[in-house]
Amino acid sequence: MAGRIPVVLGLLADNTIFEEVSSVAVDSAGNELALQRGGRQWPDSDVLDQTAIDLPTVFVFHGRTGNPLVQWGKERFALPHSLTVDHQDNVWVTDVALHQVFKFSQDGQLLLTLGERAVAGNDGSHFNRPTDVAVASDGSFYVSDGYENSRVVKFARDGKFLLAWGTKGKGPGQFDLPHGIALDSSGRVFVVDRQNARVQVFDGNGRYLQWNSPPLVNPQDIAISTDGTVFVTDIGDEKLPDRSGVYVMRPDGSLAGRIGRYENYDGQFLVAHGVAVGKGGEVYVADFTGKRVQKFMSGKAQ
């Protein structure tokens, strides 16, 4: 898409490259955070490896230069899925193998753990393969839970369970793999309903709100800018190259533009899995199979 120039992030300080990059976020200083899995892959069976990854998994890059700043997360996660930075620059990570959600300080100090390690459940203190976190300005937060439970769970800022909504299905307010979640400035909750190939919108208490978006194929993640622009990553393939990339939508769901397509070149993606947006409108995309993060400089969608 014209007006957005890609900058590739992925070369680390020791000249190694990322493994599969699952998620990306940006902090208040404009630094980029990337989540990789250190070689851990999703297995062919339903049994997930719950041993700790013996490599750093969270990487922080300088916002202006793209130079690596710090890395952490070694021996902490088993299959990390998403990375979220809240308004206080705390870092949230979901782990689908451990069925847990973690909150960290900027430098990786653990502040809060939700869920029982390696124990799946469907109540106020357990998850079943949670996928993402969205944090409100008052510190309350929402978890998309996720691969098995097909629900959204809301917590108070201290981690106290408040409410949950959603069951598996195709109807309004139902989910088939809620995979990404984000909030807009008015507090609306946007949920990427992956297997139903749609985005659903709710108020802060789970009441379904009508919202129309362009047809999607295999949506993955969502980010919302301060002006309400919505960015959704979608995965096509070589048969649907123009359906891969990032959909750029107005607050009402109408299509404003697109970023990228299916290719392994700068500005394109193999698997656009994660997305984040900076205060200046910069868009960051985690290319899972491409093993890199790309930053698209702000510009006008067309």
DRENDO-1510 file (C-alpha; in Angstrom, 1 decimal, always signed):
<recs>
REC; n; res; u; v; w
REC; 1; MET; +0.0; +0.0; +0.0 .
REC; 2; ALA; +1.5; +3.3; -1.0 .
REC; 3; GLY; +2.4; +5.7; +1.8 .
REC; 4; ARG; +3.7; +3.0; +4.1 .
REC; 5; ILE; +7.4; +2.1; +3.8 .
REC; 6; PRO; +8.5; -1.2; +5.4 .
REC; 7; VAL; +11.4; -1.4; +7.8 .
REC; 8; VAL; +12.5; -5.0; +8.7 .
REC; 9; LEU; +13.4; -5.9; +12.2 .
REC; 10; GLY; +14.7; -9.4; +13.0 .
REC; 11; LEU; +18.5; -9.2; +13.1 .
REC; 12; LEU; +19.7; -9.6; +16.7 .
REC; 13; ALA; +22.8; -8.4; +18.3 .
REC; 14; ASP; +24.8; -11.6; +17.7 .
REC; 15; ASN; +23.7; -11.7; +14.0 .
REC; 16; THR; +21.3; -14.5; +14.6 .
REC; 17; ILE; +17.7; -14.2; +13.4 .
REC; 18; PHE; +14.3; -14.8; +15.0 .
REC; 19; GLU; +12.6; -18.1; +15.2 .
REC; 20; GLU; +8.8; -18.0; +14.6 .
REC; 21; VAL; +7.6; -14.6; +15.7 .
REC; 22; SER; +4.1; -14.8; +17.2 .
REC; 23; SER; +3.4; -11.3; +18.4 .
REC; 24; VAL; +4.5; -7.7; +18.4 .
REC; 25; ALA; +3.8; -4.6; +20.6 .
REC; 26; VAL; +5.0; -1.1; +21.0 .
REC; 27; ASP; +5.6; +0.8; +24.3 .
REC; 28; SER; +5.0; +4.5; +25.2 .
REC; 29; ALA; +8.5; +5.4; +24.1 .
REC; 30; GLY; +8.0; +3.9; +20.7 .
REC; 31; ASN; +10.2; +0.9; +21.3 .
REC; 32; GLU; +9.1; -2.4; +19.6 .
REC; 33; LEU; +8.7; -5.6; +21.5 .
REC; 34; ALA; +8.6; -9.0; +19.7 .
REC; 35; LEU; +7.7; -12.4; +21.0 .
REC; 36; GLN; +9.3; -15.5; +19.5 .
REC; 37; ARG; +9.1; -19.1; +20.5 .
REC; 38; GLY; +12.7; -20.1; +20.5 .
REC; 39; GLY; +12.2; -23.0; +18.2 .
REC; 40; ARG; +9.2; -24.4; +20.0 .
REC; 41; GLN; +6.5; -25.4; +17.5 .
REC; 42; TRP; +2.9; -26.3; +17.7 .
REC; 43; PRO; +2.8; -30.2; +17.6 .
REC; 44; ASP; +0.8; -32.3; +15.2 .
REC; 45; SER; -1.0; -33.9; +18.2 .
REC; 46; ASP; -3.2; -32.2; +20.8 .
REC; 47; VAL; -0.5; -32.7; +23.4 .
REC; 48; LEU; +1.5; -29.5; +24.0 .
REC; 49; ASP; +5.0; -29.5; +25.4 .
REC; 50; GLN; +4.8; -27.8; +28.8 .
REC; 51; THR; +8.5; -27.7; +29.5 .
REC; 52; ALA; +10.1; -24.2; +29.7 .
REC; 53; ILE; +11.8; -22.8; +26.6 .
REC; 54; ASP; +15.5; -22.5; +27.3 .
REC; 55; LEU; +16.0; -19.3; +25.2 .
REC; 56; PRO; +14.9; -15.7; +25.6 .
REC; 57; THR; +11.5; -15.1; +24.1 .
REC; 58; VAL; +10.8; -11.4; +24.5 .
REC; 59; PHE; +13.0; -8.9; +22.5 .
REC; 60; VAL; +12.9; -5.1; +22.7 .
REC; 61; PHE; +14.2; -2.9; +19.9 .
REC; 62; HIS; +14.9; +0.8; +19.9 .
REC; 63; GLY; +12.0; +2.6; +18.3 .
REC; 64; ARG; +14.0; +5.0; +16.1 .
REC; 65; THR; +17.0; +2.9; +15.2 .
REC; 66; GLY; +15.6; -0.6; +15.4 .
REC; 67; ASN; +18.7; -1.7; +17.3 .
REC; 68; PRO; +18.2; -4.5; +19.9 .
REC; 69; LEU; +18.0; -3.2; +23.5 .
REC; 70; VAL; +17.2; -6.1; +25.8 .
REC; 71; GLN; +15.9; -9.6; +25.8 .
REC; 72; TRP; +14.2; -11.8; +28.5 .
REC; 73; GLY; +11.8; -14.6; +29.0 .
REC; 74; LYS; +14.3; -17.5; +29.1 .
REC; 75; GLU; +12.9; -20.6; +31.0 .
REC; 76; ARG; +9.6; -18.8; +31.6 .
REC; 77; PHE; +7.2; -19.9; +28.9 .
REC; 78; ALA; +6.3; -23.2; +27.1 .
REC; 79; LEU; +4.3; -21.9; +24.1 .
REC; 80; PRO; +3.9; -18.1; +24.3 .
REC; 81; HIS; +1.2; -16.8; +22.0 .
REC; 82; SER; +0.6; -13.0; +22.4 .
REC; 83; LEU; +2.4; -9.9; +23.7 .
REC; 84; THR; +0.5; -6.8; +24.9 .
REC; 85; VAL; +1.9; -3.6; +26.4 .
REC; 86; ASP; -0.5; -1.6; +28.6 .
REC; 87; HIS; -0.8; +2.1; +29.4 .
REC; 88; GLN; +1.8; +1.8; +32.1 .
REC; 89; ASP; +4.2; -0.1; +29.9 .
REC; 90; ASN; +3.6; -3.4; +31.7 .
REC; 91; VAL; +4.0; -6.4; +29.4 .
REC; 92; TRP; +1.4; -9.1; +29.2 .
REC; 93; VAL; +2.0; -12.6; +27.7 .
REC; 94; THR; -0.4; -15.5; +27.2 .
REC; 95; ASP; +0.9; -19.1; +27.1 .
REC; 96; VAL; -1.4; -21.6; +25.4 .
REC; 97; ALA; +0.5; -24.6; +26.7 .
REC; 98; LEU; +0.6; -23.5; +30.4 .
REC; 99; HIS; -3.0; -22.2; +30.2 .
REC; 100; GLN; -1.8; -19.0; +31.9 .
REC; 101; VAL; -1.6; -15.2; +31.5 .
REC; 102; PHE; +1.4; -13.3; +32.9 .
REC; 103; LYS; +2.0; -9.6; +33.6 .
REC; 104; PHE; +5.5; -8.3; +33.8 .
REC; 105; SER; +7.4; -5.0; +34.3 .
REC; 106; GLN; +9.3; -3.6; +31.3 .
REC; 107; ASP; +12.4; -5.4; +32.3 .
REC; 108; GLY; +10.7; -8.8; +32.7 .
REC; 109; GLN; +10.0; -8.9; +36.4 .
REC; 110; LEU; +6.9; -11.0; +37.1 .
REC; 111; LEU; +4.0; -8.9; +38.6 .
REC; 112; LEU; +0.9; -11.1; +38.2 .
REC; 113; THR; +0.0; -14.6; +37.2 .
REC; 114; LEU; -3.5; -15.8; +36.3 .
REC; 115; GLY; -4.4; -19.4; +35.7 .
REC; 116; GLU; -3.1; -22.6; +37.2 .
REC; 117; ARG; +0.1; -23.8; +35.6 .
REC; 118; ALA; -0.5; -26.6; +33.1 .
REC; 119; VAL; -4.1; -27.1; +34.3 .
REC; 120; ALA; -6.9; -26.3; +31.8 .
REC; 121; GLY; -10.3; -25.1; +33.0 .
REC; 122; ASN; -13.3; -23.0; +32.3 .
REC; 123; ASP; -14.0; -20.9; +35.4 .
REC; 124; GLY; -12.8; -17.6; +37.0 .
REC; 125; SER; -9.4; -19.0; +37.8 .
REC; 126; HIS; -8.5; -21.2; +34.9 .
REC; 127; PHE; -8.1; -20.9; +31.1 .
REC; 128; ASN; -7.9; -23.4; +28.3 .
REC; 129; ARG; -5.2; -22.2; +25.8 .
REC; 130; PRO; -5.7; -18.4; +26.2 .
REC; 131; THR; -4.7; -16.3; +23.2 .
REC; 132; ASP; -4.5; -12.6; +23.9 .
REC; 133; VAL; -5.0; -9.7; +26.4 .
REC; 134; ALA; -6.4; -6.2; +26.1 .
REC; 135; VAL; -6.0; -3.7; +28.9 .
REC; 136; ALA; -8.3; -0.8; +29.6 .
REC; 137; SER; -7.1; +2.6; +30.8 .
REC; 138; ASP; -8.4; +1.9; +34.3 .
REC; 139; GLY; -6.3; -1.3; +34.5 .
REC; 140; SER; -9.1; -3.8; +34.1 .
REC; 141; PHE; -8.3; -6.3; +31.3 .
REC; 142; TYR; -9.9; -8.8; +29.0 .
REC; 143; VAL; -8.5; -12.2; +28.0 .
REC; 144; SER; -9.6; -14.1; +24.8 .
REC; 145; ASP; -9.8; -17.7; +26.0 .
REC; 146; GLY; -9.3; -19.1; +23.2 .
REC; 147; TYR; -8.4; -22.3; +21.5 .
REC; 148; GLU; -10.8; -24.5; +23.6 .
REC; 149; ASN; -13.1; -22.3; +25.8 .
REC; 150; SER; -14.4; -19.9; +23.1 .
REC; 151; ARG; -15.0; -17.1; +25.5 .
REC; 152; VAL; -13.8; -13.6; +26.7 .
REC; 153; VAL; -13.0; -13.1; +30.4 .
REC; 154; LYS; -12.9; -9.7; +32.1 .
REC; 155; PHE; -10.8; -9.1; +35.2 .
REC; 156; ALA; -10.3; -6.1; +37.6 .
REC; 157; ARG; -6.8; -4.5; +37.6 .
REC; 158; ASP; -5.8; -6.7; +40.6 .
REC; 159; GLY; -6.7; -9.9; +38.7 .
REC; 160; LYS; -10.1; -10.5; +40.4 .
REC; 161; PHE; -12.6; -12.3; +38.1 .
REC; 162; LEU; -15.5; -10.0; +37.0 .
REC; 163; LEU; -17.4; -11.7; +34.2 .
REC; 164; ALA; -17.1; -13.9; +31.1 .
REC; 165; TRP; -19.2; -14.3; +27.9 .
REC; 166; GLY; -19.3; -16.5; +24.8 .
REC; 167; THR; -19.8; -20.1; +23.8 .
REC; 168; LYS; -18.7; -22.0; +20.8 .
REC; 169; GLY; -20.9; -21.4; +17.8 .
REC; 170; LYS; -21.5; -19.1; +14.8 .
REC; 171; GLY; -24.2; -16.8; +16.1 .
REC; 172; PRO; -23.8; -13.2; +17.3 .
REC; 173; GLY; -21.8; -13.3; +20.5 .
REC; 174; GLN; -20.5; -16.8; +20.0 .
REC; 175; PHE; -17.0; -17.7; +19.0 .
REC; 176; ASP; -15.0; -20.4; +17.2 .
REC; 177; LEU; -11.5; -19.6; +18.4 .
REC; 178; PRO; -11.3; -16.0; +19.7 .
REC; 179; HIS; -7.7; -15.3; +18.7 .
REC; 180; GLY; -7.0; -11.6; +19.1 .
REC; 181; ILE; -8.6; -8.9; +21.2 .
REC; 182; ALA; -8.3; -5.0; +21.4 .
REC; 183; LEU; -10.1; -2.0; +22.9 .
REC; 184; ASP; -10.9; +1.3; +21.2 .
REC; 185; SER; -10.9; +4.6; +23.0 .
REC; 186; SER; -14.6; +4.3; +23.9 .
REC; 187; GLY; -14.0; +1.0; +25.6 .
REC; 188; ARG; -15.6; -1.2; +22.9 .
REC; 189; VAL; -14.1; -4.7; +22.9 .
REC; 190; PHE; -13.1; -6.0; +19.4 .
REC; 191; VAL; -12.6; -9.8; +19.2 .
REC; 192; VAL; -11.0; -11.6; +16.2 .
REC; 193; ASP; -13.2; -14.7; +15.8 .
REC; 194; ARG; -10.8; -16.7; +13.8 .
REC; 195; GLN; -12.6; -19.8; +12.6 .
REC; 196; ASN; -15.7; -17.8; +11.9 .
REC; 197; ALA; -13.6; -15.4; +9.8 .
REC; 198; ARG; -14.9; -12.3; +11.4 .
REC; 199; VAL; -14.4; -9.6; +14.0 .
REC; 200; GLN; -17.1; -9.1; +16.6 .
REC; 201; VAL; -17.6; -6.0; +18.8 .
REC; 202; PHE; -19.0; -5.8; +22.3 .
REC; 203; ASP; -19.4; -3.2; +25.1 .
REC; 204; GLY; -17.3; -3.6; +28.2 .
REC; 205; ASN; -19.8; -5.9; +29.8 .
REC; 206; GLY; -20.1; -8.3; +26.9 .
REC; 207; ARG; -23.2; -6.9; +25.1 .
REC; 208; TYR; -23.0; -7.6; +21.4 .
REC; 209; LEU; -22.8; -4.6; +19.2 .
REC; 210; GLN; -23.4; -4.6; +15.4 .
REC; 211; TRP; -20.2; -4.0; +13.4 .
REC; 212; ASN; -19.6; -4.8; +9.8 .
REC; 213; SER; -16.1; -5.5; +8.3 .
REC; 214; PRO; -14.9; -6.6; +4.9 .
REC; 215; PRO; -15.0; -10.4; +4.2 .
REC; 216; LEU; -12.0; -12.1; +5.9 .
REC; 217; VAL; -10.3; -15.4; +5.2 .
REC; 218; ASN; -8.3; -16.4; +8.3 .
REC; 219; PRO; -8.0; -13.4; +10.6 .
REC; 220; GLN; -5.4; -13.5; +13.4 .
REC; 221; ASP; -4.9; -10.3; +15.4 .
REC; 222; ILE; -6.2; -6.8; +15.8 .
REC; 223; ALA; -4.9; -3.4; +16.8 .
REC; 224; ILE; -6.7; +0.0; +17.1 .
REC; 225; SER; -5.0; +3.4; +16.7 .
REC; 226; THR; -5.9; +6.4; +18.8 .
REC; 227; ASP; -8.1; +7.8; +16.0 .
REC; 228; GLY; -10.1; +4.6; +15.9 .
REC; 229; THR; -8.6; +3.0; +12.8 .
REC; 230; VAL; -8.7; -0.8; +13.0 .
REC; 231; PHE; -5.9; -3.0; +11.8 .
REC; 232; VAL; -6.6; -6.8; +11.3 .
REC; 233; THR; -4.0; -9.3; +10.1 .
REC; 234; ASP; -5.4; -12.0; +7.8 .
REC; 235; ILE; -3.8; -15.1; +6.2 .
REC; 236; GLY; -4.3; -16.2; +2.7 .
REC; 237; ASP; -1.7; -18.2; +0.8 .
REC; 238; GLU; -0.2; -18.5; -2.7 .
REC; 239; LYS; -3.7; -19.3; -4.0 .
REC; 240; LEU; -5.1; -16.1; -2.3 .
REC; 241; PRO; -2.1; -13.8; -2.3 .
REC; 242; ASP; -4.2; -10.6; -2.2 .
REC; 243; ARG; -6.1; -11.8; +0.8 .
REC; 244; SER; -3.0; -11.9; +3.0 .
REC; 245; GLY; -1.7; -8.9; +5.0 .
REC; 246; VAL; -3.3; -6.2; +7.0 .
REC; 247; TYR; -6.8; -4.9; +6.5 .
REC; 248; VAL; -7.1; -1.2; +7.4 .
REC; 249; MET; -10.7; -0.3; +8.5 .
REC; 250; ARG; -12.5; +2.8; +9.6 .
REC; 251; PRO; -14.2; +2.8; +13.0 .
REC; 252; ASP; -17.5; +1.7; +11.4 .
REC; 253; GLY; -15.8; -1.3; +9.8 .
REC; 254; SER; -15.6; +0.0; +6.2 .
REC; 255; LEU; -12.4; -0.8; +4.3 .
REC; 256; ALA; -9.9; +2.1; +4.2 .
REC; 257; GLY; -6.9; +0.2; +2.7 .
REC; 258; ARG; -4.6; -2.8; +2.8 .
REC; 259; ILE; -1.0; -3.4; +3.7 .
REC; 260; GLY; +1.0; -6.2; +2.0 .
REC; 261; ARG; +0.1; -9.5; +0.4 .
REC; 262; TYR; +1.4; -13.1; +0.4 .
REC; 263; GLU; +5.1; -13.0; -0.6 .
REC; 264; ASN; +8.4; -13.4; +1.2 .
REC; 265; TYR; +9.7; -9.9; +0.3 .
REC; 266; ASP; +10.0; -6.7; +2.2 .
REC; 267; GLY; +6.5; -5.2; +2.6 .
REC; 268; GLN; +4.9; -8.7; +2.2 .
REC; 269; PHE; +4.1; -11.6; +4.5 .
REC; 270; LEU; +4.1; -15.3; +4.7 .
REC; 271; VAL; +1.9; -15.5; +7.8 .
REC; 272; ALA; +0.9; -12.1; +9.2 .
REC; 273; HIS; +0.2; -13.3; +12.8 .
REC; 274; GLY; +0.5; -10.3; +15.1 .
REC; 275; VAL; -0.1; -6.5; +14.6 .
REC; 276; ALA; +0.5; -3.4; +16.7 .
REC; 277; VAL; +0.2; +0.3; +16.1 .
REC; 278; GLY; +2.3; +3.2; +17.4 .
REC; 279; LYS; +1.1; +6.6; +18.6 .
REC; 280; GLY; +2.3; +8.1; +15.3 .
REC; 281; GLY; +0.3; +5.6; +13.2 .
REC; 282; GLU; +3.3; +3.3; +12.6 .
REC; 283; VAL; +2.1; -0.3; +12.0 .
REC; 284; TYR; +4.1; -3.3; +13.2 .
REC; 285; VAL; +3.5; -6.8; +11.8 .
REC; 286; ALA; +4.8; -10.1; +13.2 .
REC; 287; ASP; +5.4; -12.4; +10.3 .
REC; 288; PHE; +5.2; -15.8; +12.0 .
REC; 289; THR; +6.7; -18.0; +9.2 .
REC; 290; GLY; +8.8; -15.2; +7.8 .
REC; 291; LYS; +10.5; -15.0; +11.2 .
REC; 292; ARG; +10.6; -11.2; +11.3 .
REC; 293; VAL; +8.8; -8.1; +12.3 .
REC; 294; GLN; +8.2; -5.3; +9.8 .
REC; 295; LYS; +7.4; -1.7; +10.7 .
REC; 296; PHE; +5.4; +0.3; +8.2 .
REC; 297; MET; +5.9; +4.0; +8.6 .
REC; 298; SER; +2.8; +6.2; +9.0 .
REC; 299; GLY; +1.1; +7.3; +5.9 .
REC; 300; LYS; -2.3; +7.6; +4.4 .
REC; 301; ALA; -4.2; +4.4; +3.7 .
REC; 302; GLN; -5.4; +4.0; +0.1 .
</recs>
